[in-house]
Amino acid sequence: MKNVKVLLGIVVIIGILAGAVWQFYLKNQMEYARIATAYGAKQVCSCRFIGEREMQSCRQDFTDNISALTITQHDETITATAPLGLAKGSARYTPELGCSLVK
């Protein structure tokens, strides 16, 4: 019975620590990932379709902070995905209107 109480106490402490880490660190990181993927998709879309450059050339425009994104093209849509698929952003090219973010 004593072992169960000790184990339960450890589980509660780990849960509190996990909640604190989420609240004060990971929550902000998720917001940064959402912003970075949207930014990356829009920039590459503009570079690729408006600037008429190759995908590899467009990827070289980014700093190391955004180079971790996986950027793919499907037809006239560019999608940027954060590591582990935590966030995703897409931008679509429309002739005469340019690139815009897709929800």
BADRENRO-949133 format. One record per atom (N, C-alpha, C): residue in one letter; atom name; y, x, z. Coordinates in nm, 3 decimals, m for minus. Layout:
# BADRENRO-949133
  residuo  atomo       py       px       pz
        A     CA        Y        X        Z
...
***
This chain:
# BADRENRO-949133
  residuo  atomo       py       px       pz
        M      N   m0.120    0.082    0.000
        M     CA    0.000    0.000    0.000
        M      C    0.126    0.087    0.000
        K      N    0.120    0.197    0.072
        K     CA    0.235    0.287    0.078
        K      C    0.262    0.348   m0.060
        N      N    0.156    0.380   m0.135
        N     CA    0.172    0.437   m0.269
        N      C    0.239    0.338   m0.364
        V      N    0.208    0.211   m0.348
        V     CA    0.268    0.108   m0.433
        V      C    0.418    0.100   m0.406
        K      N    0.459    0.106   m0.281
        K     CA    0.601    0.101   m0.246
        K      C    0.675    0.223   m0.301
        V      N    0.613    0.339   m0.292
        V     CA    0.674    0.461   m0.344
        V      C    0.688    0.450   m0.496
        L      N    0.584    0.404   m0.563
        L     CA    0.587    0.388   m0.708
        L      C    0.693    0.286   m0.749
        L      N    0.701    0.176   m0.677
        L     CA    0.801    0.074   m0.705
        L      C    0.942    0.131   m0.686
        G      N    0.963    0.211   m0.584
        G     CA    1.093    0.275   m0.561
        G      C    1.130    0.369   m0.675
        I      N    1.033    0.444   m0.722
        I     CA    1.058    0.536   m0.833
        I      C    1.095    0.459   m0.959
        V      N    1.024    0.350   m0.986
        V     CA    1.052    0.267   m1.104
        V      C    1.193    0.209   m1.096
        V      N    1.234    0.164   m0.978
        V     CA    1.369    0.108   m0.961
        V      C    1.474    0.216   m0.984
        I      N    1.453    0.335   m0.930
        I     CA    1.549    0.445   m0.948
        I      C    1.559    0.484   m1.095
        I      N    1.446    0.492   m1.164
        I     CA    1.448    0.525   m1.307
        I      C    1.521    0.416   m1.385
        G      N    1.500    0.290   m1.350
        G     CA    1.570    0.180   m1.416
        G      C    1.720    0.188   m1.396
        I      N    1.764    0.220   m1.276
        I     CA    1.908    0.233   m1.248
        I      C    1.966    0.349   m1.327
        L      N    1.897    0.462   m1.331
        L     CA    1.945    0.578   m1.407
        L      C    1.951    0.547   m1.557
        A      N    1.849    0.478   m1.608
        A     CA    1.848    0.441   m1.750
        A      C    1.966    0.349   m1.782
        G      N    1.993    0.253   m1.694
        G     CA    2.107    0.164   m1.713
        G      C    2.239    0.239   m1.712
        A      N    2.253    0.336   m1.623
        A     CA    2.375    0.415   m1.616
        A      C    2.393    0.500   m1.741
        V      N    2.285    0.560   m1.788
        V     CA    2.292    0.641   m1.911
        V      C    2.333    0.553   m2.028
        W      N    2.275    0.433   m2.038
        W     CA    2.312    0.341   m2.146
        W      C    2.459    0.304   m2.138
        Q      N    2.504    0.265   m2.020
        Q     CA    2.641    0.217   m2.003
        Q      C    2.745    0.324   m2.031
        F      N    2.721    0.446   m1.984
        F     CA    2.825    0.548   m1.990
        F      C    2.809    0.648   m2.103
        Y      N    2.694    0.650   m2.172
        Y     CA    2.678    0.746   m2.280
        Y      C    2.628    0.683   m2.410
        L      N    2.512    0.623   m2.407
        L     CA    2.450    0.574   m2.530
        L      C    2.525    0.457   m2.593
        K      N    2.585    0.373   m2.512
        K     CA    2.660    0.260   m2.565
        K      C    2.772    0.309   m2.657
        N      N    2.844    0.412   m2.614
        N     CA    2.950    0.468   m2.697
        N      C    2.893    0.536   m2.821
        Q      N    2.780    0.601   m2.807
        Q     CA    2.718    0.668   m2.920
        Q      C    2.676    0.568   m3.027
        M      N    2.631    0.453   m2.987
        M     CA    2.594    0.349   m3.084
        M      C    2.717    0.303   m3.163
        E      N    2.830    0.290   m3.097
        E     CA    2.953    0.251   m3.166
        E      C    2.994    0.359   m3.265
        Y      N    2.986    0.485   m3.225
        Y     CA    3.017    0.595   m3.316
        Y      C    2.924    0.594   m3.436
        A      N    2.796    0.564   m3.414
        A     CA    2.699    0.561   m3.524
        A      C    2.733    0.448   m3.621
        R      N    2.773    0.333   m3.572
        R     CA    2.811    0.222   m3.660
        R      C    2.934    0.256   m3.743
        I      N    3.031    0.320   m3.681
        I     CA    3.152    0.360   m3.753
        I      C    3.120    0.468   m3.856
        A      N    3.040    0.566   m3.816
        A     CA    3.007    0.677   m3.906
        A      C    2.929    0.629   m4.028
        T      N    2.835    0.537   m4.009
        T     CA    2.757    0.489   m4.124
        T      C    2.845    0.408   m4.220
        A      N    2.933    0.325   m4.166
        A     CA    3.023    0.248   m4.253
        A      C    3.117    0.342   m4.329
        Y      N    3.172    0.440   m4.258
        Y     CA    3.262    0.538   m4.320
        Y      C    3.188    0.616   m4.429
        G      N    3.069    0.663   m4.397
        G     CA    2.992    0.742   m4.493
        G      C    2.958    0.663   m4.618
        A      N    2.915    0.539   m4.600
        A     CA    2.880    0.455   m4.714
        A      C    3.002    0.431   m4.803
        K      N    3.114    0.399   m4.744
        K     CA    3.236    0.371   m4.821
        K      C    3.285    0.495   m4.895
        Q      N    3.286    0.609   m4.828
        Q     CA    3.333    0.732   m4.890
        Q      C    3.244    0.774   m5.006
        V      N    3.113    0.768   m4.986
        V     CA    3.021    0.807   m5.093
        V      C    3.028    0.708   m5.209
        C      N    3.042    0.580   m5.179
        C     CA    3.055    0.479   m5.283
        C      C    3.178    0.509   m5.370
        S      N    3.291    0.536   m5.307
        S     CA    3.413    0.566   m5.382
        S      C    3.397    0.695   m5.462
        C      N    3.338    0.796   m5.401
        C     CA    3.316    0.923   m5.469
        C      C    3.223    0.906   m5.588
        R      N    3.117    0.832   m5.568
        R     CA    3.012    0.817   m5.669
        R      C    3.057    0.731   m5.787
        F      N    3.116    0.616   m5.760
        F     CA    3.146    0.523   m5.868
        F      C    3.290    0.532   m5.919
        I      N    3.386    0.556   m5.832
        I     CA    3.524    0.566   m5.877
        I      C    3.553    0.708   m5.925
        G      N    3.505    0.808   m5.846
        G     CA    3.524    0.947   m5.886
        G      C    3.425    0.995   m5.990
        E      N    3.322    0.914   m6.014
        E     CA    3.217    0.943   m6.113
        E      C    3.154    1.080   m6.090
        R      N    3.125    1.112   m5.963
        R     CA    3.060    1.238   m5.929
        R      C    2.914    1.212   m5.895
        E      N    2.836    1.318   m5.896
        E     CA    2.694    1.309   m5.860
        E      C    2.680    1.291   m5.709
        M      N    2.569    1.230   m5.668
        M     CA    2.545    1.203   m5.526
        M      C    2.549    1.331   m5.442
        Q      N    2.487    1.437   m5.489
        Q     CA    2.484    1.562   m5.413
        Q      C    2.624    1.620   m5.396
        S      N    2.705    1.607   m5.497
        S     CA    2.843    1.653   m5.489
        S      C    2.921    1.573   m5.385
        C      N    2.896    1.444   m5.378
        C     CA    2.964    1.358   m5.280
        C      C    2.923    1.392   m5.137
        R      N    2.796    1.423   m5.116
        R     CA    2.747    1.456   m4.982
        R      C    2.811    1.584   m4.929
        Q      N    2.850    1.674   m5.018
        Q     CA    2.909    1.801   m4.975
        Q      C    3.050    1.784   m4.920
        D      N    3.111    1.669   m4.940
        D     CA    3.246    1.643   m4.889
        D      C    3.249    1.626   m4.737
        F      N    3.134    1.597   m4.676
        F     CA    3.129    1.565   m4.534
        F      C    3.119    1.689   m4.447
        T      N    3.168    1.674   m4.325
        T     CA    3.153    1.780   m4.226
        T      C    3.013    1.772   m4.164
        D      N    2.982    1.864   m4.076
        D     CA    2.851    1.865   m4.012
        D      C    2.827    1.740   m3.929
        N      N    2.932    1.678   m3.878
        N     CA    2.916    1.562   m3.792
        N      C    2.855    1.442   m3.865
        I      N    2.877    1.431   m3.993
        I     CA    2.828    1.317   m4.068
        I      C    2.711    1.356   m4.157
        S      N    2.682    1.483   m4.167
        S     CA    2.574    1.527   m4.255
        S      C    2.437    1.481   m4.207
        A      N    2.426    1.431   m4.084
        A     CA    2.298    1.382   m4.032
        A      C    2.262    1.246   m4.091
        L      N    2.355    1.180   m4.156
        L     CA    2.328    1.048   m4.214
        L      C    2.237    1.060   m4.336
        T      N    2.151    0.963   m4.351
        T     CA    2.070    0.952   m4.472
        T      C    2.143    0.856   m4.566
        I      N    2.178    0.905   m4.684
        I     CA    2.256    0.824   m4.778
        I      C    2.172    0.799   m4.902
        T      N    2.158    0.670   m4.937
        T     CA    2.079    0.631   m5.052
        T      C    2.160    0.540   m5.144
        Q      N    2.118    0.537   m5.270
        Q     CA    2.184    0.451   m5.368
        Q      C    2.082    0.357   m5.428
        H      N    2.119    0.231   m5.436
        H     CA    2.036    0.131   m5.503
        H      C    2.129    0.049   m5.591
        D      N    2.113    0.063   m5.721
        D     CA    2.203    0.002   m5.818
        D      C    2.346    0.046   m5.789
        E      N    2.436   m0.046   m5.757
        E     CA    2.575   m0.010   m5.728
        E      C    2.607   m0.025   m5.580
        T      N    2.507   m0.006   m5.496
        T     CA    2.524   m0.013   m5.351
        T      C    2.482    0.119   m5.288
        I      N    2.566    0.169   m5.199
        I     CA    2.537    0.292   m5.124
        I      C    2.510    0.250   m4.980
        T      N    2.401    0.302   m4.924
        T     CA    2.366    0.273   m4.785
        T      C    2.356    0.403   m4.707
        A      N    2.420    0.406   m4.591
        A     CA    2.413    0.521   m4.501
        A      C    2.340    0.476   m4.374
        T      N    2.243    0.556   m4.331
        T     CA    2.163    0.523   m4.215
        T      C    2.171    0.637   m4.115
        A      N    2.192    0.604   m3.988
        A     CA    2.195    0.703   m3.881
        A      C    2.053    0.748   m3.849
        P      N    2.039    0.865   m3.786
        P     CA    1.906    0.911   m3.747
        P      C    1.832    0.805   m3.665
        L      N    1.704    0.795   m3.686
        L     CA    1.616    0.699   m3.620
        L      C    1.648    0.555   m3.657
        G      N    1.732    0.533   m3.757
        G     CA    1.765    0.399   m3.801
        G      C    1.846    0.320   m3.699
        L      N    1.919    0.389   m3.612
        L     CA    1.994    0.320   m3.507
        L      C    2.111    0.238   m3.561
        A      N    2.166    0.278   m3.674
        A     CA    2.278    0.203   m3.732
        A      C    2.271    0.219   m3.883
        K      N    2.324    0.120   m3.954
        K     CA    2.321    0.123   m4.100
        K      C    2.450    0.062   m4.152
        G      N    2.505    0.123   m4.256
        G     CA    2.625    0.071   m4.321
        G      C    2.607    0.075   m4.471
        S      N    2.659   m0.024   m4.540
        S     CA    2.646   m0.030   m4.686
        S      C    2.781   m0.062   m4.749
        A      N    2.801   m0.007   m4.868
        A     CA    2.921   m0.035   m4.946
        A      C    2.877   m0.063   m5.089
        R      N    2.939   m0.162   m5.151
        R     CA    2.904   m0.203   m5.287
        R      C    3.023   m0.182   m5.380
        Y      N    2.994   m0.130   m5.498
        Y     CA    3.096   m0.112   m5.600
        Y      C    3.105   m0.237   m5.687
        T      N    3.226   m0.285   m5.705
        T     CA    3.252   m0.398   m5.794
        T      C    3.354   m0.350   m5.897
        P      N    3.319   m0.356   m6.026
        P     CA    3.415   m0.312   m6.128
        P      C    3.549   m0.383   m6.112
        E      N    3.655   m0.310   m6.133
        E     CA    3.793   m0.356   m6.124
        E      C    3.841   m0.382   m5.982
        L      N    3.750   m0.382   m5.882
        L     CA    3.790   m0.402   m5.743
        L      C    3.764   m0.279   m5.657
        G      N    3.670   m0.196   m5.697
        G     CA    3.637   m0.075   m5.621
        G      C    3.523   m0.097   m5.524
        C      N    3.519   m0.016   m5.419
        C     CA    3.411   m0.021   m5.321
        C      C    3.457   m0.096   m5.197
        S      N    3.367   m0.176   m5.144
        S     CA    3.396   m0.247   m5.020
        S      C    3.270   m0.251   m4.934
        L      N    3.290   m0.258   m4.803
        L     CA    3.177   m0.262   m4.711
        L      C    3.104   m0.395   m4.722
        V      N    2.974   m0.387   m4.707
        V     CA    2.888   m0.506   m4.711
        V      C    2.836   m0.528   m4.571
        K      N    2.835   m0.651   m4.529
        K     CA    2.787   m0.682   m4.394
        K      C    2.638   m0.668   m4.384
***
